[in-house]
Every structure is written in structure tokens, then in C-alpha cells.
Amino acid sequence: MTLPAGAGPPLHRRDRPASVVTGLLAVQVFFGFHYIGAKIILAWLPPMGWATIRAVSAAAILIPVVLLSRRKWPDNPQDHLRLAIYAVFGVALNQSFFVLGLSRTVPSHSALINTMIPVATLIIAILMGRETLNGSKAAGIAVSVAGALYLLAHSGLDLGEGILQGDLITLGNALSYSFFLVISKPILTKYRSDVVTAMLLLYGSIYIAAVGIWQLDAATLSLVPASAWGWAVFVILFPTVGAYLLNAYALKRVDSSLVALFIYVQPLIATALAALILGERPTIHLGIAGALIFAGVYLAVSGRIAEPAGARAPTVP
């Protein structure tokens, strides 16, 4: 995951807080491990059942913590409505598509497709009039989309036709989260990031549980080994609670043209771990698609760095 277009004031090298950079790097490491942990968990639990456990547990952990901190909570129905809508895209669809896609594809494909999030966010921001289009951005979008299409076209050749379905669902996950990143910025200027995160997880967990709780029963849970539960605890604490908090924290402080670069780390970690832990073998098609997507993200991000700040479309309606 990464941050939306125009997420905050540009930070020059001398101004970058080390805590923000370290936190964003930690997010990518968490998610690199997340693909492996989730794949192991999904061998024992149905996708929406696991999504329910993840979302409800994360909300149950975070909400009391934020309540004890005595932060200012949303105080009008309109803000609650906005948060409920944002949670559809940033939590419910995002987490549901993630597990449904990963249950059908492999971690390296899932991680690589999610590397498209900066470019997908840029496309959505342009379509919504929040960013302007220049040559570098257009080239980056074209190259990244070509890489994604190449991966989708060759999914079945390497690992079977079922992988294509998983890759397409994972692409839906990336698009959902990208849309969330673009639309959620205004609420973060009004409330603290941990409060917004808690509310998003609360509403999102309600949506997910309404669908996924029916996939859980005592017999299913009793068969899950301790090792899988260990991965479940890790995913809930770090790639869920930790990553949401760190992303929301950075969203108020860091320009997305800098943050987008961090997403390169995610598929590299996930692919290496998948080979070491799951025995997954990277293919030449994965390498070609990865090179195209990485090049496209770089071009798109370069186009945003080179663009004068005053030339950007406003990010808050």
C-alpha cells in the first residue's frame, strides 16, 4: 500500500523526518511478509472467514487504544457517513479482494500487482481532476499498464488458468485501495490519523463480518494449527493495525511522489520469502512484468516530482 496523489507537503531531503521514512519502509516489510502469512492461513481458513477474523480483531485492538488516548472523535453524522463510505473501499473491498485473490494466485503475483497502486492512484486522481497529466506521467501509466496486462496474459501459461482469476481479483483490490487513497485525504486534515484508522476498521469490520462470519464454525477453527494462528496474530498486529496507522500517519506529512518509491520493496520481499518458505519459483514472465511495472511507476513518480507544486490540481474539494 502507498499514499494518494498530493498526500501532503513535499519534503526535501534535509526536511524528511527519519520516523516517517522508517515507518513507510516498515510498512513495505510488513506487507512483504503478509503475502506469505496470508497464503499459509488461507490453506486452513476460507477467505472471507479469515478476512472477518482479521478485520474484527484489528478493530477490537485499535479502538480501545485510541479511546484511552482521549483523542477527538468524529462529532457529526456527515463525518461518520464519509468514514463509512471510505471504509467500503479502504477496508471492506480492499481486504476482501486481497484474500479472495491471494487464495487463487501466488504471493509474487499478488505483490507485483499491488505495486500498481501508485499508478492506479495517479490515474484516479487525474480522472477526478486532482492531478494534471504530463508526458512523464502518461508514459509511466502506459508502461505500468502494459506490465500488468503482460502478467495477466501469461498467468495461465505458468501456473494454470485459475491464477488469472486470482490476479484479476487482486487487481480489484489495488484499484479499490487506490480510490480510497484519493478520496480519504480531506478527513485526515480534520481528525488525527489513529482516530480515522480506528473508525475505518470499525465500519469495515462490520461490512466484512456481515459476509464472512457465515464461513466460520467451530470445526473449521479447531483444525487450524498453532503455526497458522501465529501467522494470523502477526498479520493482525503488523500488516493490519501497524500498517494502517503508519500509512495514515504518513498521509498527513509526506508527498506521495516520495512515498510511491517505497512500494518497490514489497514485491522483492514477497517473492524472496515465497521462494524460501513456500517453494514458489519465479518465472521469466514475472520478471518481465515486474520490470515494466517498476519502470512505469518510476516514470509516473518522476513526472510528479518534476511538476511545479502550483501546477497540481487541488487535492481537497
N, C-alpha and C positions, 0 to 999 in steps of 0.2 A: 504494500500500500504506500501511497505517497500523497502529496498535497495538491490543492487545486490551483487553478490559474489565479495569479495575483493574491496569494495567500497572506502576504504581509509585506512590510517594507524591505527592500533589497538590503542585504547585509554584505558589506565589503569585507575583504579578508581580515582587515585589522579589527573589524567590529563583530565578527562572528562569535557568539557565546560558545565556549567549548562544550557546555552542558547540552545545548541544542544539537550540535553536530554529533556528539557521543550518543545522545538519545536516539537520533534518527538512524545511526549506524546499528544501534542495538535492535531497533525495530526490524531491520532487514535480517539480522541474525536470528531473531526470534522466529520470523516467518520462514526463513530457510529451514529451520528445524520443524516448523509447524507442518509443512507438507509431509514430512516423514511420519511425525507423530499421528497426524490425522489419518494417513493411509493405514497405519497399524491399527488404530482404533476402529476404522471402518471395516476391518476384517471381522470384527466381533459385534458391532452395533449397526443397526440400519441408519442410513444417512440423516434423515430428519430426526430420528431419535437422539443421535449424537448431537445434532445441532441444538436440540432442545436442552440437553444437559449442559452444553457449553454456554448458551446464552443465559439461561436461568441462573446458573452458578455464578457467572461473571456479574450479573446484575445484583445477586444476593451478596456478593463480596463488596462491590463498589459502593452501592447505595448507603449502607451503614457507615462506611468510612467517610463519605462526603457529608452525611448528616452530622457526624460527630465534629466535623471541621467547622460547622456553623456558617457555611457559605450562603450567599444569596441564591435562592431558588427561583425559578420562573414564577412570576406573580400575576399573570393574566392568561385568560383562556386562549388568546391568539398565539402566544408563545408556545403553549402546550400543544396546540394544533400543529404549529410548524414543526416542533420536535417529533410529534407523532408521524408526520409525513416524511421528515428526514430519516426517521428510523426504518421506514419501509425500504428505502434504497441503501442506507448505510449499514444496516444490521440485518433485517429480515431477508431481503432478496440477496444481499451480499453473502451472508453466511450460508443460506440455503443453497444457492447456486454453487458456492465453493465446495460444500461436501457432496452434493449430487454430482458435480463434475468430477471431483477427485475420485469418487467411488468407481468411476468408469474409465478414467485415464490414469496417467502415471505422474509422479511428482515433478519430474523435469519438464513435462509439457505444461502442467498447471502453473509452475513458477514462471516459465517463459511467457506464457500468455498474459499473466498478471504484470509482466514488465511493460505491457502496452498501456498501463493505467495513465502514465503521464501524457502520452499522445492522445488517448481517448478523452482525457480531461481537457486537453487543449482543443480538440475538435468540438466538444460540447460547449466549451467557453466561447469559441468563435461563433458557433451557431446561435448562442444566446446573446451575442453582442457584447460579451465581456472581455474579449481579446480581439486584436486585429490580426489579419493574415499577411505574412510577408513571404518572400521566396524561400528562405531557410525553413520556416515552419511548414510551408506547403511541401517542400522536398522531404522533410522529416516524416510528415504524415504519410506521404506516398510510399516511402521506403519501409516504414514500420508496418503499414497495412499489407504491403507485398510480402513481408516476412511472415505475418500472421496467416495470410492466405496460403503461402507455401507450406507452412506447418500443417494447416488443416487439410490441404490437398494430399499430403503424404502421410497423414496419421495412420490410415488403414494399411498402407504398404508395409510399415514397420511392425505394427503391433496388433493389427486386426481392426475390423471396421467399427467395433464398439468404442474404440479410442476416439474416433471422430466425434461421436455423440458427446462424450465427456469433455472434449476440447471445446465444442460449441457451447455447452452449458457453462464452462469455466469462462469463456469469453463474455457470456451474460453477466457473470459475477464481476468481471473487470468493468464492464460498461455501467452496471448499477452503482458500483462504488465511485466511479469517475463522476457520474451525475450527482451523487451525494456530495462529493468534494466541492463541486462548483456551487451548489445551492446552499450549502450549510455555513458558509463564511459569515453572513450577517449575524446569526445568533451567537457566534463566538465573540463578537465585539460587545455583546451585551452582558453575557454571563461568563463565569470562569470555566475554563476548559474541562475541569473534573466534574463540574455540575452538569454540563452539556453531555459529557460522556455517560454519566450515570443515567440521565434521563433517556438518552438514546438506547442504552442497553435495556432499561426498564420496558420501554414501549416495544422495542424489537423482540425481547424475550416473550412478550405476550403474543405477538404475531406468530413467532416460530412455534411456541408451545401449543397454540391452537391447532396446528397441523401435525406436529411431530410427536406429541405426547402419546398418541394412539399407537406409535410404533414401539413403545417401551412396555415391557411387562417383567414380572419377577423372574421368569425363566430365562429371558434374554440377558438380564443383568447378572444373574448368578453364573453364567457361563464365561463372563469376561475375566481373563486372567489378571493377576496383580500388575504385570508389566504394562498391559494396556491401560489400566487405571492410572498407573504412574505417568504415562504419556498424557492421559486426559487431564490430570492435575497440572502438568506443565503447560499444556495448551490453554487452559483456562486462566492461569496466573500470568503468563508471559505474552504469547501472541494475541490474547484477547484483552484482558484488563490492562496489562502493561502497554501493549501496542496502541490501544485506543487512547490511553492517557497521554503517551508520548507524542502521538500524532496530533492530538488536539492541542497540546502544549505548544508544539512547533507551529501549528497552523496560525497562531496569533503572532508569531515572531519571525518567521523565515519565509523568504520568497521562494515560490515553487520552482523557479528556474535553477536554484541551488539544490533543493531537496530531491528533484527528479533524478539527479545523478546517483543518489544512494540506491535506487532500485536495481542498479546493475549487480549489486552484491547478492540479491535474493536468489536468482536462478543458479548462480555459481555455487552457492552453498547448498541449495536443494539438490542440484544434480550430483555434486560430490557425495553428499550424505546418502542419496538414493543408491548410488553405486556401492558405497561401503556397507550400508545397513540392509538394503533391500535387494541388492544384487542387480539393480537396473543398469543396463548397458546403453550409454548414449549413442545415438545414431548420427550418421552424416547429415541426414535431413534436419535433425535437431540443431546441429552446428550451423548449417546454412541459414535456417530460420532465425537462430539466435543472432548471428552476425548482422542480418538485415534489420531485425528489430532494434538491436543495440545502436546501429548506425542511425536509424531513423529517430530514435529517442534523442541521440546526441545532436542531430541536426535541428530537431524541433526545439530542444532546450537552448541551443546556441542562438537560434533566432530570437528567443525571448530575452536572452542576456544582452544581445546586441541592440535590441529595440529600446529607444529612449522611454523612460518611465512615463512621460507625458503623452506618449503615443498610444498607450494601452487604453483599451476601453474600460470604463469604470466597472469595478467588481461588485459593488453593492448597489442594488436598485434604489 
